[in-house]
Amino acid sequence: MEDILAKRTEINVYAKWRKFEDETQDDRINEVIDGLEMSPTKWTIDFEEFNTVSKIKLLNKLKEFFETYIAERPESKDMNFVSRSIVSGRRSH
């Protein structure tokens, strides 16, 4: 019986992941890019919000954004970059 319950839980987890991966997130990507264009020097992006396909789309748009908006800005000591990732379930810097 425990094996059946464990398998059912595993299937439910997979189904949630599959549903997330199958979502179209173009509207959310456009919101992020619009926000960047309105405030090109102060922003954050939580990449965990995006599925695999959307991360690739977003990265392509970010490349374009950096080439268009950031590359042409004069260098400033006020600019900084902070990268955060989740390692073993804990957020790290």
ABEGO torsion letter per residue (X at the ends): XAAAAAAAAAAAAAAAAAAAAABBAAAAAAAAAAAAAABAABBBBBAAABBAAAAAAAAAAAAAAAAAAAAABBBBAABBBBBBBBBGGBBBX
